[in-house]
Amino acid sequence: MNRFDNQTVLVTGGTGGQGSSHVRAFHAEGANVVIGDIDTERGAALADELGTRAHFTHLDVTSESSWSAAVLSAESTFGTLNVLVNNAGVQNPPAPIENTDQATWSRILDVNLTGTFLGIKVAAPALRRATGGAIVNIASTVGMGGTAHYAPYVASKWAVRGLTRTAALELGRDHIRVNTIHPGVIATPFIQEPAAGATAAIADFYSPEPFAIPRLGEPTDVTRLLLFLTSSEASFITGSEYVIDGGLLLGPALQAEAA
């Protein structure tokens, strides 16, 4: 028996590098998957590729009405909603705070923070109707510290931490668990291609050579942790934060020849 048989999972940003990895893995584990994304063409193509138990719904995470339609679509198609993965996110083009315009600030927080807030708000009643479930918010290692030139992105991910803990306290007695995953530098287009308005990708500024595990992360690294946190194996875990960064936040590792 698969871990997610007879369960329905909604993944936002479901066509991206990490999102599509999550969608495929949940589907392989027996789940009904709802791919939420603004990219209709790619979302529909992924659903068609997976076939049975896969459904695409257009979702603008900054819109409460769009969220309501997506959750209704999930329940109408598969009967229940059991897991929400708030994966959708955007990054700002690098700039110091004094050169960051308010429109950029608002856009990043609208997607990364307000989108997560709306997802929890709208999905919670559906998870309650399913007699419980799990929410995982995908944050970032920058939510554990600061990174110059990325103030909107950093602020949004710090805020997701507090939102997650509050939701865990509010929803725990409804048997709904809420946790965060904080990926480091993961080999996806999100960090390998420049953000809109940028000339260089985030990955250009990170070498994995000093990491304790000297490589970039892969989407599947994050996916495996996500599957655990949303499964019954993690039934006693809520309000917790999981860093998955190969040791980036630890600082430079002792080199093998010096050990």
C-alpha positions as CSV (number, residue, x, y, z in Angstrom):
1,M,0.0,0.0,0.0
2,N,1.3,3.5,-0.9
3,R,1.6,6.2,1.8
4,F,-0.9,8.5,0.1
5,D,-3.6,6.1,-1.3
6,N,-7.0,7.7,-1.2
7,Q,-5.6,11.1,-0.3
8,T,-5.7,14.3,-2.3
9,V,-2.8,16.7,-2.3
10,L,-2.8,20.3,-3.7
11,V,0.7,21.6,-4.7
12,T,1.0,25.3,-5.6
13,G,3.6,26.3,-8.1
14,G,3.2,22.7,-9.2
15,T,4.9,23.1,-12.6
16,G,8.2,24.5,-11.3
17,G,11.4,22.7,-10.6
18,Q,10.6,21.7,-7.0
19,G,6.8,21.8,-7.5
20,S,6.8,19.3,-10.3
21,S,9.1,17.0,-8.4
22,H,6.6,17.1,-5.5
23,V,3.6,16.4,-7.8
24,R,5.3,13.4,-9.4
25,A,6.3,11.9,-6.1
26,F,2.9,12.3,-4.4
27,H,1.3,10.8,-7.5
28,A,3.7,7.8,-7.5
29,E,2.8,7.3,-3.8
30,G,-0.8,6.8,-4.7
31,A,-2.2,10.3,-4.1
32,N,-4.7,12.2,-6.2
33,V,-2.7,15.3,-7.1
34,V,-4.1,18.8,-7.8
35,I,-1.5,20.9,-9.7
36,G,-2.1,24.6,-8.8
37,D,-0.3,27.1,-11.0
38,I,-0.7,30.2,-13.1
39,D,0.9,28.5,-16.1
40,T,-2.1,26.8,-17.7
41,E,-0.2,25.2,-20.6
42,R,2.5,23.6,-18.5
43,G,0.0,22.6,-15.7
44,A,-2.4,20.9,-18.2
45,A,0.5,19.1,-19.9
46,L,1.8,17.7,-16.6
47,A,-1.7,16.5,-15.6
48,D,-2.1,14.9,-19.0
49,E,1.3,13.2,-18.6
50,L,0.5,11.8,-15.2
51,G,-3.0,10.7,-16.4
52,T,-5.4,9.3,-13.9
53,R,-5.5,10.9,-10.4
54,A,-4.0,14.1,-11.7
55,H,-5.9,17.3,-12.1
56,F,-4.8,20.9,-13.1
57,T,-6.4,24.0,-11.7
58,H,-5.5,27.5,-12.5
59,L,-4.4,29.2,-9.3
60,D,-3.2,32.7,-8.6
61,V,-2.1,32.4,-5.0
62,T,-2.5,36.2,-4.4
63,S,-6.3,35.9,-5.0
64,E,-8.6,34.6,-2.4
65,S,-11.3,33.8,-5.0
66,S,-8.8,31.9,-7.0
67,W,-7.9,29.9,-3.9
68,S,-11.6,29.2,-3.2
69,A,-12.0,27.9,-6.8
70,A,-9.0,25.7,-6.5
71,V,-10.0,24.1,-3.2
72,L,-13.5,23.6,-4.6
73,S,-12.1,22.0,-7.7
74,A,-10.0,19.6,-5.6
75,E,-13.0,18.5,-3.5
76,S,-15.3,18.3,-6.5
77,T,-12.8,16.2,-8.5
78,F,-11.5,13.9,-5.8
79,G,-13.9,14.2,-2.8
80,T,-11.6,15.5,-0.2
81,L,-8.5,17.6,0.3
82,N,-5.9,16.1,2.7
83,V,-2.6,17.9,2.1
84,L,-1.7,21.4,1.1
85,V,1.8,22.2,-0.1
86,N,2.4,26.0,-0.3
87,N,5.3,25.8,-2.7
88,A,4.6,28.8,-5.0
89,G,7.2,31.6,-4.7
90,V,9.0,34.3,-6.5
91,Q,12.3,36.2,-5.9
92,N,13.1,39.8,-6.4
93,P,15.9,41.2,-8.7
94,P,18.8,42.0,-6.4
95,A,19.0,45.5,-5.1
96,P,19.8,47.2,-1.8
97,I,16.9,48.2,0.3
98,E,17.2,51.9,-0.6
99,N,17.0,51.0,-4.3
100,T,14.1,48.6,-4.0
101,D,10.8,50.0,-5.2
102,Q,7.6,49.5,-3.3
103,A,5.9,47.7,-6.2
104,T,8.7,45.0,-6.1
105,W,8.4,44.7,-2.3
106,S,4.6,44.3,-2.5
107,R,4.7,41.8,-5.3
108,I,7.2,39.5,-3.5
109,L,5.2,39.6,-0.2
110,D,1.9,39.1,-2.1
111,V,3.1,35.8,-3.6
112,N,5.3,34.4,-0.9
113,L,3.5,35.5,2.2
114,T,0.0,36.5,1.4
115,G,-0.3,33.5,-1.0
116,T,0.7,31.2,1.9
117,F,-1.7,33.0,4.3
118,L,-4.6,32.6,1.8
119,G,-3.8,29.0,1.2
120,I,-4.0,28.2,4.9
121,K,-7.1,30.3,5.3
122,V,-9.1,28.7,2.5
123,A,-7.8,25.2,2.7
124,A,-8.2,24.8,6.5
125,P,-12.0,24.2,6.3
126,A,-11.5,21.6,3.6
127,L,-8.9,19.8,5.7
128,R,-11.2,19.9,8.6
129,R,-14.0,18.4,6.5
130,A,-11.5,15.6,5.7
131,T,-11.1,15.1,9.5
132,G,-7.5,16.4,9.5
133,G,-4.5,16.6,7.3
134,A,-1.2,18.4,6.8
135,I,0.1,21.7,5.5
136,V,3.7,22.3,4.6
137,N,5.0,25.8,3.7
138,I,8.1,25.9,1.6
139,A,10.2,28.7,3.0
140,S,14.0,29.1,2.5
141,T,17.3,29.2,4.4
142,V,17.2,33.0,4.0
143,G,14.3,32.9,6.4
144,M,16.9,31.9,9.0
145,G,19.2,34.8,8.4
146,G,19.8,37.8,6.2
147,T,21.0,38.1,2.6
148,A,22.0,41.4,1.1
149,H,20.1,42.7,-1.9
150,Y,17.1,40.4,-1.3
151,A,15.2,42.2,1.4
152,P,11.6,41.4,0.1
153,Y,12.4,37.7,-0.4
154,V,14.1,37.4,3.0
155,A,11.3,39.3,4.8
156,S,8.6,37.1,3.2
157,K,10.3,33.9,4.2
158,W,10.9,35.1,7.8
159,A,7.3,35.9,8.0
160,V,6.2,32.5,6.8
161,R,7.9,31.0,9.9
162,G,5.7,33.0,12.2
163,L,2.6,32.3,10.2
164,T,3.3,28.6,10.2
165,R,3.7,28.5,14.0
166,T,0.5,30.4,14.5
167,A,-1.4,28.1,12.1
168,A,0.0,25.0,13.9
169,L,-1.4,26.3,17.2
170,E,-4.8,27.2,15.7
171,L,-5.3,24.0,13.8
172,G,-3.7,21.4,15.9
173,R,-6.9,20.4,17.7
174,D,-8.5,19.9,14.3
175,H,-5.8,17.2,13.6
176,I,-4.2,19.5,11.0
177,R,-0.4,19.7,11.2
178,V,1.5,22.7,9.9
179,N,5.3,22.7,9.3
180,T,7.9,24.5,7.2
181,I,10.8,23.3,5.0
182,H,13.7,25.6,4.5
183,P,15.6,24.6,1.3
184,G,19.1,25.9,0.6
185,V,20.5,26.2,-2.9
186,I,18.5,23.7,-4.9
187,A,19.3,23.0,-8.6
188,T,16.2,24.4,-10.2
189,P,15.5,27.2,-12.7
190,F,14.4,29.3,-9.7
191,I,18.0,29.7,-8.6
192,Q,19.8,28.9,-11.9
193,E,18.1,31.5,-14.0
194,P,18.1,35.3,-13.2
195,A,14.9,36.7,-11.6
196,A,13.0,39.2,-13.8
197,G,15.1,42.4,-13.9
198,A,18.3,40.6,-12.8
199,T,21.4,39.9,-14.8
200,A,22.8,37.0,-12.7
201,A,21.2,34.0,-11.1
202,I,21.4,33.3,-7.4
203,A,23.4,30.1,-8.0
204,D,26.2,32.3,-9.5
205,F,26.9,33.6,-6.0
206,Y,27.0,30.2,-4.3
207,S,29.7,27.5,-4.6
208,P,28.9,24.3,-2.8
209,E,32.6,23.7,-2.2
210,P,32.6,24.9,1.4
211,F,29.4,23.0,2.3
212,A,29.6,20.0,4.7
213,I,27.9,18.1,1.8
214,P,29.6,19.8,-1.2
215,R,27.0,19.8,-3.8
216,L,23.8,21.7,-4.7
217,G,20.6,20.2,-3.6
218,E,18.3,18.4,-5.9
219,P,14.5,18.8,-6.0
220,T,14.1,15.2,-4.9
221,D,16.1,15.9,-1.7
222,V,13.3,18.4,-0.7
223,T,10.6,16.1,-2.0
224,R,11.6,13.1,0.2
225,L,11.5,15.3,3.3
226,L,8.1,16.7,2.2
227,L,6.6,13.2,1.8
228,F,7.7,12.3,5.3
229,L,6.2,15.5,6.9
230,T,2.9,15.0,5.2
231,S,2.6,11.3,5.9
232,S,1.3,9.5,9.0
233,E,4.9,8.8,9.9
234,A,5.1,12.5,11.1
235,S,1.8,12.4,13.0
236,F,3.5,14.0,16.2
237,I,5.2,16.8,14.3
238,T,3.8,20.3,14.0
239,G,5.0,23.8,14.1
240,S,8.5,22.6,13.3
241,E,11.1,23.9,10.9
242,Y,13.3,21.7,8.7
243,V,16.5,23.1,7.1
244,I,17.7,21.1,4.1
245,D,20.8,22.9,2.8
246,G,23.8,20.5,2.8
247,G,25.3,22.5,5.7
248,L,25.2,25.9,4.1
249,L,24.0,27.6,7.3
250,L,26.7,25.9,9.4
251,G,29.5,27.7,7.7
252,P,32.6,26.3,6.0
253,A,33.3,22.6,6.6
254,L,36.6,21.2,7.7
255,Q,38.3,19.9,4.6
256,A,39.0,16.2,4.4
257,E,42.8,16.5,4.4
258,A,42.6,18.6,7.6
259,A,40.3,16.2,9.5
